[in-house]
Every structure is written in C-alpha cells, then in structure tokens.
Amino acid sequence: MQLLTRKLYKEIKKMDRQEMETFLARIYHQGYQDGIEDGNKADFKIQLVKVLENTKGVGQKTFGRIMETVKEMGI
C-alpha cells in the first residue's frame, strides 16, 4: 500500500502553512479514528474470550475454531 503518491507529494510541496496545518490535522484525526476502531475490536475480542471461557460445552477445539473464524472476519 503506497501512502504517498507522486501526485500527493507534488500537492504537498505546493501547500502554504495554513493548507499544511489543515492537511496534517485531517491525517491526525483519521489516525485517531483508526486507533479508536482498533481499540474497539480489541475490547470485543477480550469480551468474547471471557464469554467463551465461561460457556459450558466450549472446549479448546471449539474455542480455537471460533477464534480462527473471528480472525478470518477481520474482527
């Protein structure tokens, strides 16, 4: 995945101070939102593990299959 394309690089070079501040603020906020989303996914996994550990009839094999499915789903 290429984050900085040649076109974007040229646009950045032409920016004045205010445009650069706006651009960087937008990048910061997007990164912040991505971090929140990743944190929510981690919280979900922790809660799922706790629920599965306390569920009667869910052994290591079933637990492993469930966690593998969660991983494949990208959660």
Steps between C-alpha positions, in 0.01 A plus 500: 500500500651828389412781738673782317441509128697723267188713443445549875869578551482777240183639659669506842802685362272777374313547831534812711508487880121508551435231238770280657349542848158402368646203313691376805199549729292287263765226502522516881123469545481209256776321692322571826175351366688194373648457848157517660366238260797270569447546873134405468598184311744408776231558765263275306758221486567526874127483577453209259779302666347561845156387379637188332707405806187512715277314254441137586577264212754725329830316514837587355418365154176696469664806652781475244258468207297800619809716542628394156168605347517834680852548366390419144217752529752769592344574834 
